[in-house]
Amino acid sequence: MPTNTITIRADSEVARQVAELAKAMDRPRTWVIEEALRQYIATQAWQIEGIREAQAALGRGEGIPFEQVMEEMEALIQDTAGVHDSAK
């Protein structure tokens, strides 16, 4: 696969950590940075897709009313507190 050059500036601590990881993994620093970027991009893309899906669901009226969510959370908190209280 063809590659492109990307130049970044990183503080000395990040650069040191990248170098340490590369050495420990017996990989080039470029590999460590590219792998970190791949993971970051995948995570961000997953989160953005989830947000878009949630927004579309809300647009279709499929959301849960705030009051209902808060009631369910309060019940969970009370249940959990009851479990911890009975364990004493």
N, C-alpha and C positions, 0 to 999 in steps of 0.2 A: 504494500500500500504506500502511495506517495506520502511524504511528510512535509510539513511546513514548520518554519521556525517561528516560535513565539518567545518574545523577550519579556521577562518580568523583573521587577525589583522586589527583593525580599529583605526584611531586616536580618541582621547577622544571626540571631537566634534560630530563625526558621531555616536559614541556609545551613547552619550547623546541624540542626536536626535532620534535614534532608540528607546531608553527607553521612551522618551516623547511620541512618536507616539504610542507605545505599551500601555502605560498607558491611553492615551486619547481614544484609540480604544478598551480598555479593552481586549487586546489580548496579548499573550506572545511575547517577543522580537523575538523569533524564527519565529513566524508567519509573523511578519513585514519584517524580513530579507528575508524569503523565498518568500513572495509576491513581494518584490522589485526585487529579482533575476528572478522570473517568468516574470515580466514585461520587465526587461532589456533583457532577453533572447528572448522573443517574438519580441521585437522591432529590435534587432540585426538580428534575423533570417529573418524578413520581409525585412530589408534593404539589406541583402546579397542576398536574392532571387530576389529582384528587380534589383540589380546590375548584377546578373547572366543572368536574362532575357534580360536586356539591352545589355549585351555583346553578347549574342546569336543573338539578332536582328541585331546588328552591323555586326556580322559575316555573316549574311544572306544579308547584303547590305541594310538593312531597316533604316539606320540612316538618320538624317537630316544634310545636310552640315552646318558647322560652320557659314559660311557667311550668309546663309539663317536665321539661328537662330538669329544672331546679327542684321540683317535687321529687323526682326520681333520685336525684343526687342526694337530697336531704334524707330520703329513706335509706339509701345505701350507707350514708354516714352514720345514721342512727343504728342500723344493723351492725355495722362494723364496730361502733362504740360499744354496743351491747355484748358483742362477742368478746371484746377485750375486757369489759367489766366483769363478765362471768368467769373469766380465766383467773381472776385474782384470788 
